[in-house]
Amino acid sequence: MSPMSSRPRLTRLLGGDPVAALAPLVAVLLALSVGAIILLALGKNPIEAYSAMINGAFGDDRSLFRTLTRATPLLLVAIGICVAFRGGMINIGAEGQLFIGAISATAFSLALSGRLPGGLLAILTLIVGAAAGAIWGAVPGILKARFDVNEILSTVMMNEIAIQLLIYLLSGPMIDPEQVKLGTRVPQSSALPEDVWLGRLAPPSQIHIGLFIALAMAVIVYALLWRTTIGYRIRAVGENRDAARYAGISVPRYLALSLILSGALAGLAGAVEVTGVTHRMVEGFAVGYGFSGIVVALFGRLHPIGAVPSAILFGALLVGADRMQRTVQVPSATIIALQGLVVVFVVSSEIWVRRRSARRQVSAAEAAPVARQEASA
């Protein structure tokens, strides 16, 4: 095969525009470069620091398992973000949807413990978590569809409601009775029944079968968006609402549906995390996963399959940053700053790619009449 014939295939593999496809990777490299300057200013060796980060994320089986465990909820949240963005909605409320999914899964499993067969209870617990997240996403979705309420504001406010609800439940109605007896009142629920615990893949590590659930959802959502009528209508509404409306598509319905599906996946992420890792609901549960999932989705080019390597990369950043902090003895604020730099650069790269794409479309539209005139001449 000649190099010329392989080039179109490579272009298709990279999403039609190699520059746009590689932009997030370049953004991460730039963020790490700026992070290296910060480390130098702190008197630390960037090579040593980043080596510790890589070893902490991929250095051995145990590190890899921790990375994949962190990547699992990130992947589920990111897939949901992809659905929302493809439908023209900006879901900033994945954090709250994740919390609500975890709370509902916990309450359901504790309430029905011993009343249902173990396998059925485990499946229903995950379904309840996803359904709760879908309901939480439906509120801003319907507000947008019926009253044109800005979904960014409504989803952020729903996050705050979810956080306060979590604090209230774990300090009162759902608090572990053992904590009350001991007088400690640690804000956590009772341990979930073992019947709903997701099986561990490589004990004693925490990696669990939720990883396969997340991978399966990536494939399912890809098929939904690109192989079904519903997915086509969601993407059509996201691309151009006026054209979709002209084609007879109910724009409000699919605006709401995109946020409902996005919330369901975030809620499933919460249920998977609580049944696979923590085995009880605790205050501060999975903080940051909702917002990190947005960056994972952007890095994956808002594609469910692209979110898979993206989630692994960001899971590695989270795990590796912990190792770097312990090894190089950098302040925790430096780790937060480094993660923030990655967020800023990745989001900026996405904005740059969209503007570049818009300029290319304008240039192509302007060049088309000239090309037709030359062809007719």
N, C-alpha and C positions, 0 to 999 in steps of 0.2 A: 504494500500500500504506500502510495506516495505521500510526502508531507502535505501537499496541497489537498489531497482527499481526506486526510485525517483532521485538517483544521476545522471544517464545518462541524464534524462530530464533537471535537473538543469545545467548540463554541456553544453547541446545544447542551453539552454536559454542564457548562458553566452558566447556563440560564440565558444564553443568547448574547450576553455581553460580558466577556471575561474581565474587563476592568471593573464593572459593577460587582461581579461575583467575588473578586479578590479584595474589594475595598474594605470589608470588615476585618479581614486578616491583617491588612496593612494598618488599619486603625488600632488593632491590639498591639502590633509591634511598635507603633508610635507611642502608645500609652505606656508600654514597658520601657521605652527609651526615656520618656519624661520621668518615669519612676526611678530609673537608674540615676538620673541627675539628682533627684531628691535623696536617694540613698547615699550618693557621694557627698552631698551637703551635710548629711548626718554622720559622715565619717565611716560609712559601711562600704564593703566591697560588693558592687552590684553583681559581679559574676558569682561570687560565693552565695549571695542572697538568692539569685535566680536558680542556681544549681540546687540549693536546698528546696526551693519551691518545686522544681521538676521532680526531684527525688521524693519529696513528700507526696506528690500526686501519682507518680508512676514508678517509683523506685523499686517496689516489690509487689507481690500479690496483695498483701495487706493494704498497701497504699492505693493500689488500683481499685480494690473493692470499696474503699472509703470514697474514692472519686465517683464510682458508679452509683453508690448509695446516695451521694449528694446530687448527682445528675438526674436521678429518677423523678423527684417532684419538679425539678426545674424543667424537665422535658414535657411533663404533662401540662404545666402552666404555660409553657411556650407554645405548645400545640394549640391550646385555647386562645392565646393571644393571636396566633396566625389566623384562626377562624374569624375573630373579631375584626382584625385589620383587613382581611380579604373582603369582609362585608361592609367596609367603610366605617367601622366603629373603632374608637380608641378605648380599650378596656384598661383603666388604671386600677380597677377594683379586684384584681386577681388575688391580692393578699387577703382581703376580707372574704372572698368566696372560698378560698382555701381554708380559712379559719372556720367558717360556717360548715363546710363539708366535714372537717375533722370533729367539730363539736357534735354534729348530728350523728356521725358514725359512732362516736363514743357513747352518746346517750342511747342510741338504738341498741347497740350491742350489749350494754349493761342492763337495759330494761328487759331484753329478751334472752338473756343468758340462761341456758338450761331448758328453754322452752321450745327451741328449734334444733334440728340436727346441725352439727358443727359446720359441715360444708355449706348448707343452705344459709345459715346465719352469716358466714363469712362473705358469701356472694351478696346477700341482701345488705350487709353493712356497707360494702363498696357502692352499691346502687343508691342507697340512702344518702351517702356522702355526695355522690354526683348530683342527685336530685336536689339536695339542699343548695349546692353551689349554683345549680341552674335557676332555682327560685330567686336566689340572691342576685344573679345576673339579670333575671327577668325584670326586676324593678326598674333599674335605669334603662333597660331595653325598651320597656313599654312607655316609660316617660319620654324617651327620645322619639319613639314611633308615633305616639298619640299627641304629645304636647311640644315636641321639638326641644326638650330640655337637654342642655349640653351634657353629653355622656361623661366627659372628663370630670366635671364638677360632681355629678351624681354618683359616679363610681368611687370617687375619692371620699365623699361623705358616707357612702355605704361601708367603706373600709373602717372609718371611725366608729360607726355603729357596731360593726362586728367586733372590733377590739374591745369596746366597752362592754358588750354582751359577754365576751369571753371572760373578762375580768370579773364581772358580776357572777357568772355561773361557777367559776372556779373558786370564788371566795364565799359561796353560799350554797345554792341548790345542788351543784355537782361536786362539791369538795369531798375529798377522800374521807370517809368516816374515821379511819384509823388516825388521820392527822388531827381530827377534832378530839379524839380520845387522848392523844398524846399532848394536846394543848399547843401544838406547833402551828397548825393551820397553814401549812404550806399550800399555795394555790395550785393544786393539781387534783385530777379526778382519781377515782379508784382504777386499779389495773384492769385492762380489758380482759374478757375471758380468753383463754388460750385457743379456743376454737376459732377465733377470728384473726389470730396472729398469722401474718403471711409467712410462708415457709422460708427459712434461711437457705441460701444456695451454697454457702461455704462457711459453716460455723467454725470458730466463734465470731467471725466478722458479721457485720449487720446487713450485708447485701442480701436482698430477698427477691421473691418472685415478682414483686411490683415492678422490677426492671423490665420483665417481659410484658407486663401489662402496658407499661408506657410505650414500649416499642410497637406493640400491637396497635395501640391507639394512634401512633404516628402513621401507620399504614392505613388504618381505617379512615382517618380524617383525610389523608391524601386521596383515597378512593372516593370519599364523600364529596370533596371539593372539585375534583377533576373528572369524575366518572359517573356522576349522578346529576339529574335535573335540578335537585335542590342545591347542590353545590354550584352548579352553573349560575343559578339565579342569585345566590349569595355573592358570587364574584362579580356578576353583572351589576348588581346594586352598588358594590364597592367601587367598581370602575367608573360608572357614570349613572347616577340616580335618574337623571332626566331621560336618558336613552332607555334605561330599564323600565321606567314608567311608561314610556311610549310603546315599548314592546309588550306591555300588558302585565308586567311583573308587579306584584303588590310590594312596593318599596317599604312601607312601614312594617309589614309582616316579616320581611327578611332582615331588616335592621334589628328588630327585636330578637329574631331567631339566632342571629350571629352572636349576640351577647348571651343568650340563653345557653347555647352550645359552649361558648367560651367559659361561662360560669360553671357549667357541668364538669368540664375538664379540670378546672381549678379545684372544684369541690372534690373530685376524684383524687387529685393530688394530695389534698389534706387527709382524705380517708386512707390512702395508701401509706402515707407517712406515719399516721398514728397506729395503724395496724401492722406496719412492717418494721418500724424503728423504735418509737418511744413506748408503744403499748399502753399508753395512758395519755390523757390530755394535760398539758402543763402550760403555765403562763410563759409567754415568750416563745411559744411553739412555732418553729419554722419561720421566724421573723426574717424578712428580706427576700423570701423566695418569690413572692408575688411580683416585686419590682425587678428582681434579677431575671425573672422569666420574660419580661418585656425585652430586655437586652439580648437574651438568648434567642428570642424570636427574630429580632432585627438582624442579629449576626447570622442566623440561618436563612436570611433573605425571605422571611415570612412564609417559609415553605415547611410543611410538617416533617418531611424527610430531612431537609437541611437543618432542622432543629436538633436532630439526633447528635451529630458531631459537635454542634454548638453547645448543647447541654453538657456533653462530656468535657469540653474545653473549660466551661465556666465552673463545672464541678471541680475540675482540677485546680482552677484558680483559687477556689474557696479552701480546698483541702491543703494545697501547696502553700497558701498564704499563712495558714496556721503553723506549718512546719518552719517556714521562713522566720516567722516571729520568734519561735522558740530557739532556732539555731543561731540566727544572727543577732538576736536581742534588739529588734527594732520596736519602737513604740506601737501600740495597737492602732493609734491614729494614723500611722504611716500605712498600715495595711488597708484601713478604710479609705485613705486617700488614693492608694493604688487601685483599689476596686472602683472608686469613683472616676478615676482617670479613664479606665477601660470603658465605663458607661458613657462618659462624655464623648470619647473618641468614636465609639461604635455608633452612637446616635448621630453624631455629626457626619459620619461617613454615609449614613442612610439619607440624611438630608441632602448631602452633596450628590449622591447617586440619583436621587429623584430630580433634582434641578438639572443635572447633566442629561437625564433621560428626556426631560421636558425640552431642553435646548435642542437635542438631537431630533425630536419630533417636529419642532418648529422648522429646523433647517431642512428636514426631509420634505415637509409640506411646501416650503418655498422653492425647493429645487425641482419638485415634480412638474410644475407647468413648463419650466425651462427645458426639462428633458423631453416633454411631449412635443414642444415646438421644434426642438432639434430633430426629433424622430420624424416628424411630419415633413420637415424641410428635406 
